[in-house]
Amino acid sequence: MDLTREEILRYSRHLIMPEVTLAGQQRLKAARVLCVGAGGLGSPVTLYLAAAGVGHIGLVEDDTVDLTNIQRQVLYSTSDVGRPKIEAACERLRGLNPGIEITPYPVRLTSENALAIIANYDIVADGTDNFPTRYLVNDACVLAGKPNVYASIFRFDGQVSVFDAARGPCYRCLYPEPPPPGMVPSCAEGGVLGVLPGIVGTLQALEVLKLILGAGEPLIGRLVLFDALAFRFREVRIKRDPSCPVCGEHPTIKTLIDYFEFCGMRGEEAAVDASVPAFSVEEFKRRRDAGEPLELIDVREPHEVEIVKIQGSRLIPLSALTSRLHELDSASSIVLHCHHGTRSRKAYDLMRQAGFARLHILAGGVDAWAARIDPALPRY
């Protein structure tokens, strides 16, 4: 695939490198990369792939831009808040490099569409932030014979690897089973330093470019762990698991499955299952206004309460709940809340085991309260 005179000038710093040259840039131009997710990781991945001249980038994203995204998702500006991410991202990438092709997929990747979408690409970059989609991307890549360039982030920590079942292990060889629902907090619950996805996503883009160019040593069979607070990189070797259900010697997964069920979730945001009694924020307000004796316990951390709190709530952080159960009356009606619901579910389980019977969870936590009951409160 020949380069134009303008492309030769644009990519001149690539062309003079013996590891790239004109032939390598032509491979970049001919390459087709699918990026799943256009959030914290997807932002640097797509920006650098577009700038590098990857000729065709597919982008799967069905979310809209939220103000909380701007702190780390550098594809977007404040003026994009409320727009579909796919629309704003494609506009930004085409502005960065009008000589490449961007194919938008304004959908959620599912078991029904994953194989059909992935079939059109050479490499998949997984920038997702939830376990069902992570396992879905892995299994689809194994079944389709495509390398999966993986990364994940949380607070100050990141991971990067390349899962290519043709040459090494897959994601299931490293993590055969997902953690129990709610065991690993999301970035919305635990936070993430804004610069971290930039660092980790750029490493992810690097691995994509190395695969296209056939240069260097890709992270196949290696997981790189990054601790931003200590500024320390650590490498862990990964071996293919002969008993892996998708890439092992006798695979049992030969078609895509229900990944929400596999991960024990009814939906990506599920935090409270039907067995846990919960009040909506509207129901809780109605009951409290009617004078019903309900004790509202906030199980977040003190620094979160400094941001926002529900009037009348009492702070007992989840991290201190076991040692402070004696402060609570097991005969009282107690409503537990956190930011969205994950930690209140953990608190519910802990208190049930301790003999508390009259428990409810405030569905959606303080975020739902601020959104639907008291819009004057800040949200985070």
Residue frames relative to the residue before (quaternion, step in Angstrom):
aa qw qx qy qz dx dy dz
M 1.0000 0.0000 0.0000 0.0000 0.00 0.00 0.00
D 0.3232 -0.7950 0.4850 0.1681 3.57 -0.29 1.29
L 0.3678 -0.6978 0.5702 0.2294 3.54 -1.28 0.53
T 0.4418 -0.6606 0.5340 0.2888 3.55 -1.13 0.67
R 0.6739 -0.4687 0.3640 0.4401 3.57 -1.28 0.18
E 0.6419 0.5205 -0.3235 0.4609 3.57 1.02 -0.78
E 0.6567 0.5040 -0.3109 0.4670 3.58 0.99 -0.81
I 0.6092 0.5445 -0.3553 0.4540 3.59 1.01 -0.70
L 0.6682 0.4757 -0.2962 0.4894 3.57 1.00 -0.82
R 0.6486 0.5368 -0.3188 0.4354 3.60 0.89 -0.95
Y 0.7968 0.2964 -0.1370 0.5084 3.58 0.85 -0.96
S 0.2569 0.8236 -0.4838 0.1469 3.59 1.23 0.32
R 0.6515 0.5127 -0.3354 0.4474 3.63 1.03 -0.69
H 0.5985 0.5081 -0.3589 0.5049 3.57 1.26 -0.26
L 0.6916 0.5429 -0.2958 0.3735 3.53 0.77 -1.10
I 0.6900 0.4816 -0.2932 0.4539 3.59 1.06 -0.64
M 0.5633 0.5749 -0.3969 0.4412 3.59 1.26 -0.01
P 0.4524 -0.7100 0.4593 0.2835 3.62 -0.73 0.96
E 0.6301 0.5283 -0.3384 0.4575 3.60 1.22 -0.40
V 0.7206 0.3732 -0.2368 0.5343 3.59 1.24 -0.26
T 0.0878 0.8358 -0.5419 -0.0084 3.60 0.43 -1.25
L 0.7323 -0.3971 0.3119 0.4568 3.53 -1.31 -0.05
A 0.6498 0.5296 -0.3190 0.4422 3.58 0.95 -0.85
G 0.6609 0.5042 -0.3109 0.4608 3.60 0.98 -0.81
Q 0.6518 0.5025 -0.3219 0.4680 3.57 0.99 -0.76
Q 0.6120 0.5313 -0.3436 0.4745 3.56 1.13 -0.61
R 0.6257 0.5148 -0.3401 0.4773 3.59 1.08 -0.66
L 0.6242 0.5252 -0.3383 0.4692 3.58 1.03 -0.75
K 0.6635 0.5131 -0.3040 0.4517 3.56 0.94 -0.87
A 0.7044 0.4586 -0.2600 0.4754 3.58 1.06 -0.73
A 0.5658 0.6496 -0.3700 0.3478 3.58 1.23 -0.41
R 0.1831 -0.7500 0.6289 0.0917 3.52 -1.28 0.62
V 0.0046 -0.8141 0.5765 -0.0698 3.57 -0.52 1.25
L 0.2171 -0.7600 0.6019 0.1138 3.55 -0.95 0.95
C 0.1377 -0.7698 0.6203 0.0604 3.57 -0.82 1.04
V 0.1734 -0.7818 0.5940 0.0764 3.56 -0.65 1.13
G 0.7845 0.1875 -0.1919 0.5590 3.53 -0.32 1.32
A 0.0754 -0.7890 0.6096 0.0161 3.55 -0.95 0.95
G 0.3648 0.7355 -0.4807 0.3081 3.53 0.91 1.01
G 0.8514 -0.0836 0.0732 0.5126 3.55 -0.95 -0.91
L 0.7263 0.3882 -0.2279 0.5196 3.58 0.90 -0.89
G 0.6571 0.5385 -0.3131 0.4245 3.56 0.93 -0.89
S 0.5835 0.5989 -0.3766 0.3987 3.59 1.11 -0.59
P 0.7420 0.3698 -0.2615 0.4942 3.67 0.59 -0.96
V 0.5971 0.5687 -0.3759 0.4227 3.60 1.03 -0.69
T 0.7327 0.4253 -0.2572 0.4648 3.58 0.68 -1.05
L 0.6228 0.5453 -0.3497 0.4387 3.60 1.00 -0.74
Y 0.7327 0.4246 -0.2516 0.4686 3.58 0.83 -0.92
L 0.6133 0.5171 -0.3633 0.4739 3.60 1.08 -0.54
A 0.6472 0.5065 -0.3193 0.4719 3.57 1.00 -0.82
A 0.6689 0.5012 -0.3037 0.4573 3.59 0.90 -0.91
A 0.6735 0.5075 -0.2901 0.4524 3.58 1.07 -0.75
G 0.5360 -0.6637 0.3869 0.3501 3.59 1.22 -0.22
V 0.2722 0.7278 -0.5730 0.2606 3.59 1.08 0.62
G 0.4480 -0.7893 0.3559 0.2229 3.52 -0.40 1.29
H 0.7996 0.0940 -0.0355 0.5921 3.59 1.06 -0.64
I 0.0201 -0.7901 0.6115 -0.0371 3.54 -0.66 1.18
G 0.1738 -0.7524 0.6278 0.0973 3.54 -0.87 1.02
L 0.1118 -0.8074 0.5791 0.0191 3.57 -0.98 0.83
V 0.1299 -0.7865 0.6029 0.0338 3.56 -0.70 1.18
E 0.3058 0.7369 -0.5480 0.2511 3.58 -0.55 1.13
D 0.0779 -0.8253 0.5590 0.0167 3.60 -0.81 0.99
D 0.5358 0.6445 -0.3943 0.3769 3.59 1.27 0.15
T 0.3812 -0.6766 0.5643 0.2801 3.56 -1.33 0.08
V 0.5765 -0.5924 0.4369 0.3548 3.57 -1.22 0.48
D 0.1126 -0.7792 0.6161 0.0231 3.54 -0.87 1.08
L 0.6211 -0.5653 0.3772 0.3903 3.58 -1.09 0.60
T 0.6287 0.5431 -0.3429 0.4385 3.61 1.08 -0.64
N 0.5825 0.5962 -0.3716 0.4089 3.62 1.20 -0.36
I 0.6163 0.6317 -0.3477 0.3165 3.56 0.99 -0.91
Q 0.5695 0.6291 -0.3681 0.3799 3.59 1.15 -0.59
R 0.8245 0.1552 -0.0549 0.5414 3.62 1.11 -0.55
Q 0.6814 0.4821 -0.2955 0.4647 3.63 1.11 -0.52
V 0.1477 -0.8794 0.4502 0.0463 3.52 0.34 1.36
L 0.4405 0.6595 -0.4730 0.3838 3.59 1.23 0.20
Y 0.7789 0.3792 -0.1462 0.4777 3.56 1.10 -0.75
S 0.2621 -0.7244 0.6111 0.1818 3.53 -1.30 0.43
T 0.7065 -0.4583 0.3185 0.4353 3.56 -1.26 0.26
S 0.6416 0.5413 -0.3277 0.4335 3.58 1.04 -0.69
D 0.6193 0.5563 -0.3406 0.4370 3.61 1.25 -0.27
V 0.4389 0.7089 -0.4667 0.2949 3.62 1.21 -0.26
G 0.7718 0.2924 -0.2592 0.5016 3.54 -0.83 1.10
R 0.6120 0.5422 -0.3575 0.4513 3.61 1.20 -0.33
P 0.5649 -0.5402 0.4705 0.4095 3.59 -1.18 0.35
K 0.5199 -0.6566 0.4433 0.3195 3.58 -0.84 0.92
I 0.6394 0.5497 -0.3383 0.4178 3.57 0.93 -0.87
E 0.6537 0.5168 -0.3055 0.4607 3.56 1.04 -0.79
A 0.6916 0.4653 -0.2750 0.4791 3.58 0.87 -0.97
A 0.6552 0.5243 -0.3187 0.4407 3.60 0.98 -0.84
C 0.6667 0.4959 -0.3088 0.4628 3.59 0.87 -0.91
E 0.6282 0.5328 -0.3328 0.4591 3.58 1.01 -0.77
R 0.6692 0.4976 -0.2920 0.4683 3.57 0.94 -0.91
L 0.6954 0.4800 -0.2853 0.4523 3.61 0.83 -0.94
R 0.6521 0.4971 -0.3190 0.4752 3.58 1.01 -0.74
G 0.6278 0.5192 -0.3318 0.4756 3.56 1.13 -0.62
L 0.6390 0.5264 -0.3169 0.4627 3.56 1.09 -0.73
N 0.8034 -0.0421 0.0615 0.5907 3.58 0.93 -0.89
P 0.1762 -0.8273 0.5259 0.0886 3.60 -0.04 1.24
G 0.6119 0.5885 -0.3467 0.3988 3.59 1.23 -0.19
I 0.6633 0.4659 -0.3189 0.4912 3.59 1.25 0.01
E 0.4353 -0.6829 0.5246 0.2626 3.54 -1.29 0.34
I 0.1174 -0.7730 0.6222 0.0396 3.57 -0.93 0.98
T 0.0983 -0.7869 0.6075 0.0445 3.57 -0.78 1.04
P 0.2158 -0.8031 0.5422 0.1204 3.60 -0.49 1.13
Y 0.0938 -0.7432 0.6589 0.0686 3.54 -1.18 0.71
P 0.1101 -0.8367 0.5345 0.0452 3.62 0.04 1.26
V 0.4938 0.6299 -0.4228 0.4250 3.55 0.84 1.06
R 0.4826 -0.5855 0.5450 0.3567 3.52 -1.35 0.11
L 0.4419 -0.6726 0.5168 0.2921 3.59 -0.91 0.84
T 0.0031 0.8106 -0.5824 0.0609 3.58 -0.76 1.07
S 0.6803 -0.4623 0.3676 0.4339 3.54 -1.31 0.10
E 0.6469 0.5381 -0.3173 0.4374 3.58 1.16 -0.55
N 0.8136 0.2881 -0.1451 0.4838 3.63 0.95 -0.74
A 0.4855 0.7231 -0.4197 0.2554 3.60 1.20 -0.42
L 0.7017 0.4732 -0.2945 0.4439 3.60 0.73 -0.99
A 0.6463 0.5221 -0.3239 0.4526 3.58 0.98 -0.79
I 0.6749 0.4765 -0.2998 0.4771 3.60 0.99 -0.78
I 0.6944 0.4950 -0.2836 0.4385 3.58 0.81 -1.02
A 0.5688 0.6299 -0.3767 0.3711 3.60 1.09 -0.65
N 0.6740 0.5241 -0.2886 0.4333 3.60 1.14 -0.59
Y 0.7309 0.4346 -0.2070 0.4838 3.59 1.27 -0.17
D 0.5046 -0.6565 0.4838 0.2833 3.54 -1.29 0.51
I 0.7953 0.0971 0.0184 0.5981 3.55 1.02 -0.91
V 0.1996 -0.7549 0.6121 0.1252 3.56 -1.15 0.68
A 0.1554 -0.7538 0.6324 0.0879 3.57 -0.99 0.91
D 0.2126 -0.8075 0.5431 0.0885 3.57 -0.49 1.22
G 0.0168 0.8085 -0.5854 0.0574 3.56 -0.46 1.26
T 0.3454 0.7693 -0.4753 0.2509 3.57 1.18 0.52
D 0.3140 -0.7652 0.5398 0.1562 3.55 -1.28 0.37
N 0.7033 0.3978 -0.2824 0.5172 3.60 1.13 0.50
F 0.6014 -0.6350 0.3646 0.3196 3.54 -1.08 0.75
P 0.6243 0.5367 -0.3835 0.4186 3.67 0.84 -0.69
T 0.7018 0.4482 -0.2880 0.4730 3.60 0.85 -0.87
R 0.5936 0.5705 -0.3634 0.4360 3.60 1.10 -0.65
Y 0.6908 0.4510 -0.2776 0.4923 3.58 0.89 -0.92
L 0.6073 0.5494 -0.3456 0.4581 3.58 1.07 -0.69
V 0.6629 0.4921 -0.3098 0.4716 3.60 0.84 -0.94
N 0.6461 0.5281 -0.3285 0.4424 3.58 0.90 -0.88
D 0.7140 0.4619 -0.2753 0.4484 3.57 0.70 -1.08
A 0.6419 0.5191 -0.3268 0.4601 3.58 1.00 -0.80
C 0.6518 0.5088 -0.3179 0.4639 3.59 1.00 -0.79
V 0.6396 0.5100 -0.3331 0.4689 3.59 0.97 -0.78
L 0.6886 0.4848 -0.2859 0.4573 3.58 0.84 -0.98
A 0.7274 0.4182 -0.2335 0.4913 3.59 1.07 -0.73
G 0.4369 -0.7182 0.4449 0.3087 3.59 1.26 -0.15
K 0.4936 0.6491 -0.4302 0.3872 3.60 1.06 0.74
P 0.4642 -0.6558 0.5055 0.3145 3.61 -1.05 0.65
N 0.2363 -0.7646 0.5929 0.0892 3.53 -1.09 0.89
V 0.1487 -0.7804 0.6035 0.0683 3.59 -0.45 1.20
Y 0.1265 -0.8521 0.5073 -0.0251 3.52 -0.28 1.39
A 0.1102 0.7564 -0.6441 0.0303 3.54 -1.23 0.59
S 0.0047 -0.7731 0.6337 0.0289 3.54 -1.24 0.44
I 0.1571 -0.7866 0.5950 0.0507 3.56 -1.23 0.59
F 0.1312 0.7649 -0.6282 0.0546 3.54 -1.26 0.51
R 0.8508 -0.0426 -0.0304 0.5229 3.54 -0.77 1.14
F 0.7865 -0.2326 0.1871 0.5407 3.65 -0.17 -1.25
D 0.6590 0.5326 -0.2843 0.4487 3.60 1.27 0.07
G 0.0365 -0.8013 0.5971 0.0086 3.55 -1.11 0.70
Q 0.1722 -0.7562 0.6226 0.1042 3.55 -1.31 0.42
V 0.0136 -0.7733 0.6339 0.0034 3.54 -1.17 0.68
S 0.1773 0.7615 -0.6151 0.1012 3.57 -1.10 0.74
V 0.2942 -0.6952 0.6110 0.2385 3.53 -1.37 0.04
F 0.1214 -0.7834 0.6083 0.0388 3.55 -0.69 1.14
D 0.1269 0.7758 -0.5983 0.1552 3.54 -0.50 1.26
A 0.3017 -0.8095 0.4770 0.1619 3.56 -0.08 1.31
A 0.5860 0.5719 -0.3805 0.4298 3.62 1.18 -0.34
R 0.8065 0.2397 -0.1055 0.5301 3.58 1.15 -0.57
G 0.8200 0.0399 -0.0010 0.5710 3.60 1.19 -0.13
P 0.7645 -0.3675 0.2583 0.4623 3.58 -1.24 -0.39
C 0.3500 -0.6802 0.5893 0.2600 3.52 -1.39 0.15
Y 0.7395 -0.4132 0.2896 0.4455 3.56 -1.31 0.08
R 0.6557 0.5153 -0.3198 0.4497 3.61 1.03 -0.72
C 0.5688 0.5675 -0.3953 0.4452 3.60 1.16 -0.37
L 0.6831 0.4512 -0.2667 0.5086 3.57 1.15 -0.65
Y 0.7941 0.0867 -0.0065 0.6015 3.57 0.91 -0.98
P 0.1964 -0.8289 0.5110 0.1155 3.62 0.17 1.23
E 0.7967 0.1483 -0.0548 0.5833 3.58 1.05 -0.81
P 0.4725 -0.6512 0.4996 0.3211 3.60 -1.06 0.63
P 0.5527 -0.5753 0.4574 0.3928 3.60 -1.16 0.38
P 0.6358 -0.5091 0.3894 0.4302 3.61 -1.18 0.35
P 0.6156 -0.5587 0.3952 0.3908 3.60 -1.08 0.65
G 0.8136 0.2418 -0.2007 0.4892 3.55 -0.91 0.98
M 0.5094 0.6594 -0.4244 0.3544 3.60 1.23 -0.23
V 0.7566 0.2511 -0.1455 0.5860 3.58 1.03 -0.81
P 0.3540 -0.7544 0.5036 0.2277 3.62 -0.46 1.11
S 0.4609 -0.6423 0.5296 0.3077 3.55 -1.18 0.54
C 0.6677 -0.4653 0.3701 0.4479 3.58 -1.27 0.10
A 0.6043 0.5573 -0.3560 0.4444 3.57 1.13 -0.61
E 0.7081 0.4249 -0.2552 0.5029 3.60 1.11 -0.64
G 0.8084 0.3109 -0.1413 0.4795 3.58 0.85 -0.96
G 0.4645 -0.6975 0.4308 0.3349 3.56 1.23 -0.37
V 0.0627 -0.7659 0.6372 0.0596 3.54 -1.34 0.22
L 0.4645 -0.6567 0.5153 0.2956 3.56 -0.96 0.87
G 0.5541 -0.6889 0.3516 0.3079 3.56 -0.66 1.15
V 0.6931 0.4868 -0.2883 0.4466 3.59 0.99 -0.76
L 0.5288 0.6808 -0.4027 0.3079 3.62 1.14 -0.53
P 0.6834 0.4597 -0.3255 0.4645 3.66 0.76 -0.84
G 0.5865 0.5630 -0.3790 0.4421 3.59 1.15 -0.46
I 0.6632 0.4958 -0.2968 0.4757 3.56 0.98 -0.88
V 0.7323 0.4357 -0.2424 0.4638 3.56 0.73 -1.11
G 0.6587 0.5101 -0.3175 0.4530 3.60 0.96 -0.79
T 0.6205 0.5240 -0.3460 0.4697 3.58 1.10 -0.61
L 0.6213 0.5140 -0.3363 0.4866 3.60 1.07 -0.69
Q 0.6225 0.5371 -0.3258 0.4668 3.56 1.06 -0.75
A 0.6511 0.4980 -0.3079 0.4829 3.59 0.96 -0.85
L 0.6005 0.5668 -0.3480 0.4439 3.58 1.06 -0.74
E 0.6774 0.4933 -0.2965 0.4581 3.57 0.92 -0.93
V 0.6069 0.5375 -0.3533 0.4669 3.59 1.08 -0.68
L 0.6814 0.4895 -0.2948 0.4574 3.59 0.84 -0.96
K 0.6311 0.5290 -0.3341 0.4587 3.61 1.00 -0.76
L 0.6411 0.5167 -0.3293 0.4622 3.59 0.98 -0.80
I 0.6637 0.5004 -0.3116 0.4604 3.59 0.93 -0.86
L 0.7314 0.4383 -0.2343 0.4670 3.56 0.89 -0.96
G 0.3328 -0.7321 0.5200 0.2878 3.58 1.16 -0.54
A 0.4905 0.6716 -0.4093 0.3753 3.56 1.18 0.59
G 0.8293 0.2448 -0.1682 0.4733 3.53 -1.18 0.60
E 0.5652 -0.5720 0.4759 0.3562 3.53 -1.32 -0.40
P 0.2738 -0.7847 0.5290 0.1713 3.61 -0.32 1.16
L 0.5729 -0.6234 0.4264 0.3183 3.55 -1.25 0.51
I 0.2444 0.7537 -0.5624 0.2364 3.58 0.84 0.96
G 0.8163 0.1500 -0.1435 0.5391 3.56 -0.67 1.08
R 0.7025 0.3782 -0.2606 0.5436 3.58 1.27 0.28
L 0.1499 -0.7567 0.6317 0.0769 3.54 -1.04 0.87
V 0.1778 -0.7817 0.5915 0.0866 3.57 -0.72 1.08
L 0.1581 -0.7789 0.6049 0.0486 3.56 -0.83 1.09
F 0.1134 -0.8016 0.5862 0.0320 3.57 -0.85 0.98
D 0.1211 -0.7597 0.6378 0.0372 3.54 -0.84 1.09
A 0.2887 -0.8075 0.4900 0.1567 3.57 -0.23 1.29
L 0.6297 0.5500 -0.3509 0.4218 3.61 1.00 -0.71
A 0.7401 0.3585 -0.2077 0.5297 3.57 1.00 -0.81
F 0.2447 -0.7700 0.5162 0.2843 3.56 1.33 -0.38
R 0.4264 0.6804 -0.4611 0.3776 3.50 0.70 1.21
F 0.1852 -0.7466 0.6306 0.1028 3.54 -1.02 0.93
R 0.0306 -0.7803 0.6247 0.0023 3.54 -1.06 0.81
E 0.2171 -0.7896 0.5636 0.1084 3.57 -0.98 0.81
V 0.1174 -0.7743 0.6204 0.0424 3.54 -0.99 0.93
R 0.3616 -0.7251 0.5465 0.2117 3.56 -0.87 0.95
I 0.1320 -0.7789 0.6106 0.0547 3.57 -1.01 0.85
K 0.1786 -0.7784 0.5939 0.0976 3.55 -0.94 0.89
R 0.5495 -0.5779 0.4767 0.3700 3.54 -1.17 0.51
D 0.3350 -0.7312 0.5652 0.1833 3.54 -0.97 0.92
P 0.3931 -0.7427 0.4820 0.2478 3.64 -0.48 1.10
S 0.7155 0.4215 -0.2498 0.4981 3.57 1.18 -0.53
C 0.3181 0.7575 -0.5129 0.2489 3.60 1.23 0.24
P 0.4588 -0.7320 0.4288 0.2641 3.61 -0.74 1.01
V 0.7492 0.3775 -0.2316 0.4926 3.61 1.18 -0.30
C 0.8110 0.1939 -0.1150 0.5398 3.65 1.00 -0.69
G 0.4736 0.7079 -0.4186 0.3151 3.58 1.28 0.06
E 0.7547 -0.4017 0.2805 0.4364 3.55 -1.34 -0.12
H 0.7834 0.1339 -0.0711 0.6027 3.58 1.11 -0.64
P 0.0945 -0.8503 0.5149 0.0541 3.62 0.46 1.14
T 0.2553 -0.7634 0.5772 0.1373 3.53 -1.07 0.80
I 0.6657 0.4283 -0.2949 0.5352 3.58 1.26 -0.32
K 0.0373 0.8271 -0.5550 0.0808 3.55 -0.34 1.26
T 0.7289 0.2021 -0.1819 0.6283 3.54 1.37 0.00
L 0.6007 -0.5635 0.4128 0.3890 3.56 -1.20 0.34
I 0.2924 -0.7810 0.5385 0.1205 3.55 -1.02 0.90
D 0.6075 -0.4848 0.4426 0.4473 3.58 -1.31 -0.29
Y 0.2263 -0.8382 0.4843 0.1076 3.57 -0.15 1.29
F 0.5823 0.5409 -0.3884 0.4663 3.60 1.13 -0.39
E 0.6460 0.4940 -0.3170 0.4880 3.57 1.00 -0.76
F 0.6304 0.5443 -0.3240 0.4488 3.59 0.98 -0.89
C 0.7361 0.3947 -0.2162 0.5056 3.58 1.01 -0.83
G 0.5075 -0.6808 0.4075 0.3359 3.58 1.28 0.13
M 0.5830 0.5687 -0.3636 0.4522 3.56 1.19 0.59
R 0.4011 -0.6968 0.5387 0.2517 3.54 -1.13 0.72
G 0.7833 -0.0350 0.0482 0.6188 3.54 1.25 -0.41
E 0.7049 -0.4994 0.2961 0.4075 3.54 -1.18 0.46
E 0.7615 0.3644 -0.2061 0.4949 3.59 0.99 -0.74
A 0.3744 0.7553 -0.4811 0.2405 3.58 1.27 0.08
A 0.0127 0.8005 -0.5984 0.0293 3.54 -0.81 0.98
V 0.7667 0.2263 -0.1242 0.5877 3.58 1.17 -0.55
D 0.2450 -0.7911 0.5381 0.1571 3.58 -0.61 1.05
A 0.7268 -0.4783 0.2846 0.4024 3.52 -1.32 0.29
S 0.6180 0.5650 -0.3520 0.4183 3.60 1.18 -0.39
V 0.6516 0.4951 -0.3124 0.4825 3.59 1.24 -0.24
P 0.3681 -0.7357 0.5150 0.2408 3.63 -0.59 1.04
A 0.0022 0.8143 -0.5769 0.0634 3.54 -0.82 1.03
F 0.2670 -0.7066 0.6287 0.1846 3.52 -1.26 0.57
S 0.4071 -0.6231 0.5938 0.3057 3.54 -1.12 0.63
V 0.6267 -0.5328 0.3843 0.4192 3.59 -1.16 0.36
E 0.6242 0.5405 -0.3403 0.4499 3.58 1.07 -0.67
E 0.6652 0.4987 -0.2957 0.4706 3.57 0.96 -0.88
F 0.6445 0.5169 -0.3251 0.4602 3.57 0.97 -0.83
K 0.6527 0.5122 -0.3178 0.4590 3.60 0.91 -0.86
R 0.6454 0.5243 -0.3221 0.4526 3.57 0.96 -0.89
R 0.6818 0.4866 -0.2912 0.4622 3.56 0.90 -0.92
R 0.6743 0.4890 -0.3076 0.4600 3.58 0.92 -0.87
D 0.6483 0.5133 -0.3185 0.4634 3.60 1.00 -0.79
A 0.6609 0.5005 -0.2996 0.4721 3.58 1.17 -0.61
G 0.5808 -0.6269 0.3531 0.3808 3.57 1.30 0.01
E 0.3835 0.7208 -0.4994 0.2899 3.58 1.19 0.21
P 0.4162 -0.7324 0.4775 0.2498 3.63 -0.79 0.96
L 0.1581 0.7806 -0.5775 0.1791 3.56 -0.05 1.34
E 0.2170 -0.7710 0.5852 0.1270 3.58 -0.74 1.03
L 0.2062 -0.7973 0.5612 0.0823 3.56 -0.63 1.19
I 0.0934 -0.8062 0.5843 0.0016 3.55 -0.57 1.23
D 0.2299 -0.7618 0.5985 0.0932 3.54 -0.81 1.13
V 0.1506 -0.8310 0.5325 0.0571 3.60 -0.51 1.17
R 0.4042 0.6928 -0.4943 0.3350 3.58 1.19 0.44
E 0.5940 -0.5529 0.4374 0.3876 3.57 -1.33 -0.07
P 0.6707 -0.5325 0.3292 0.3978 3.62 -1.15 0.56
H 0.6562 0.5171 -0.3386 0.4328 3.62 0.93 -0.74
E 0.6219 0.5220 -0.3460 0.4701 3.60 1.18 -0.44
V 0.6234 0.5388 -0.3376 0.4551 3.56 1.07 -0.72
E 0.5839 0.5734 -0.3665 0.4427 3.59 1.16 -0.53
I 0.6309 0.5259 -0.3322 0.4637 3.58 1.18 -0.54
V 0.7688 -0.1904 0.1906 0.5799 3.56 0.82 -1.06
K 0.0241 0.7844 -0.6198 -0.0010 3.57 -1.15 0.60
I 0.4550 -0.6324 0.5468 0.3066 3.53 -1.30 0.40
Q 0.5009 -0.6723 0.4544 0.3010 3.56 -0.73 1.08
G 0.7982 0.2843 -0.2247 0.4812 3.55 -0.92 0.95
S 0.5439 0.6150 -0.4111 0.3962 3.59 1.23 -0.05
R 0.2862 -0.7396 0.5862 0.1659 3.55 -1.24 0.49
L 0.3398 -0.7715 0.5075 0.1782 3.56 -0.77 1.04
I 0.1666 0.7035 -0.6824 0.1081 3.52 -0.93 1.06
P 0.2961 -0.7964 0.4917 0.1903 3.64 -0.03 1.21
L 0.6052 -0.5669 0.4166 0.3725 3.55 -1.09 0.69
S 0.6456 0.5461 -0.3208 0.4266 3.58 1.00 -0.81
A 0.7506 0.3449 -0.2015 0.5263 3.61 1.20 -0.45
L 0.4077 0.7686 -0.4429 0.2164 3.58 1.27 -0.14
T 0.6441 0.5428 -0.3405 0.4178 3.61 0.85 -0.88
S 0.7263 0.4366 -0.2481 0.4694 3.57 0.90 -0.90
R 0.7382 0.3991 -0.2292 0.4932 3.61 1.23 -0.26
L 0.3376 0.7611 -0.4966 0.2452 3.59 1.22 0.25
H 0.6041 0.5842 -0.3588 0.4064 3.58 1.10 -0.63
E 0.5996 0.5725 -0.3586 0.4291 3.59 1.24 -0.32
L 0.6975 0.4664 -0.2511 0.4826 3.57 1.24 -0.38
D 0.3978 -0.6991 0.5479 0.2298 3.55 -1.16 0.69
S 0.3777 -0.7610 0.4825 0.2132 3.57 -0.51 1.16
A 0.6361 0.5202 -0.3363 0.4600 3.60 1.24 -0.26
S 0.5755 0.6034 -0.3756 0.4046 3.60 1.25 -0.24
S 0.4628 -0.6221 0.5464 0.3167 3.53 -1.32 0.36
I 0.0532 -0.8281 0.5564 -0.0424 3.56 -0.46 1.25
V 0.1321 -0.7600 0.6334 0.0615 3.54 -1.03 0.91
L 0.2128 -0.7968 0.5601 0.0785 3.56 -0.74 1.12
H 0.0649 0.8007 -0.5952 0.0189 3.56 -1.01 0.72
C 0.1142 -0.7489 0.6470 0.0865 3.54 -1.32 0.48
H 0.7819 -0.2695 0.2133 0.5201 3.59 -1.00 -0.75
H 0.8163 0.0325 0.0162 0.5765 3.57 0.76 -1.09
G 0.7212 -0.4412 0.2757 0.4573 3.62 0.96 -0.67
T 0.5466 0.6509 -0.4027 0.3398 3.60 1.13 -0.47
R 0.7305 0.4276 -0.2582 0.4657 3.58 0.75 -0.98
S 0.6135 0.5373 -0.3685 0.4463 3.59 1.05 -0.59
R 0.6005 0.5402 -0.3589 0.4678 3.59 1.13 -0.58
K 0.6432 0.5047 -0.3234 0.4764 3.59 0.99 -0.79
A 0.6451 0.5139 -0.3176 0.4678 3.56 1.00 -0.83
Y 0.6134 0.5538 -0.3374 0.4509 3.57 1.04 -0.79
D 0.6727 0.4936 -0.3010 0.4617 3.59 0.84 -0.96
L 0.6572 0.5184 -0.3118 0.4496 3.56 0.94 -0.90
M 0.7077 0.4634 -0.2695 0.4601 3.59 0.88 -0.92
R 0.5953 0.5439 -0.3650 0.4654 3.59 1.10 -0.60
Q 0.6580 0.5061 -0.3084 0.4644 3.58 0.95 -0.84
A 0.6826 0.4761 -0.2762 0.4808 3.57 1.17 -0.61
G 0.6510 -0.5674 0.3006 0.4048 3.59 1.27 0.10
F 0.4826 0.6356 -0.4610 0.3881 3.60 1.20 0.14
A 0.1723 -0.8336 0.5223 0.0518 3.56 -0.71 1.09
R 0.7290 0.4131 -0.2368 0.4918 3.59 1.04 -0.72
L 0.2855 0.7791 -0.4871 0.2725 3.51 0.53 1.28
H 0.0083 0.7523 -0.6585 -0.0175 3.53 -1.20 0.66
I 0.3206 -0.6968 0.6006 0.2257 3.52 -1.33 0.32
L 0.3823 -0.6834 0.5682 0.2529 3.54 -1.13 0.71
A 0.3430 -0.7774 0.4904 0.1934 3.58 -0.25 1.28
G 0.8193 0.2185 -0.1858 0.4964 3.55 -0.82 1.02
G 0.3489 -0.7979 0.4452 0.2086 3.56 1.31 -0.12
V 0.7986 -0.2825 0.2193 0.4841 3.52 -1.29 -0.48
D 0.5852 0.5779 -0.3845 0.4191 3.59 1.11 -0.52
A 0.6670 0.4765 -0.3000 0.4879 3.60 0.96 -0.85
W 0.6133 0.5486 -0.3489 0.4486 3.59 1.06 -0.71
A 0.6854 0.4755 -0.2798 0.4753 3.58 0.91 -0.92
A 0.6789 0.5038 -0.2936 0.4463 3.57 1.03 -0.76
R 0.8385 0.2636 -0.0875 0.4688 3.57 0.88 -0.95
I 0.7414 0.3768 -0.2239 0.5082 3.59 1.17 -0.41
D 0.8166 0.0392 0.0205 0.5755 3.58 0.79 -0.99
P 0.1527 -0.8451 0.5071 0.0728 3.61 0.29 1.26
A 0.5500 0.6053 -0.4069 0.4069 3.62 1.22 -0.21
L 0.5892 0.5794 -0.3691 0.4254 3.60 1.21 -0.38
P 0.4834 -0.6539 0.4808 0.3280 3.62 -1.04 0.61
R 0.2442 -0.7348 0.6129 0.1578 3.55 -1.24 0.53
Y 0.0796 -0.7994 0.5943 0.0367 3.56 -1.16 0.59
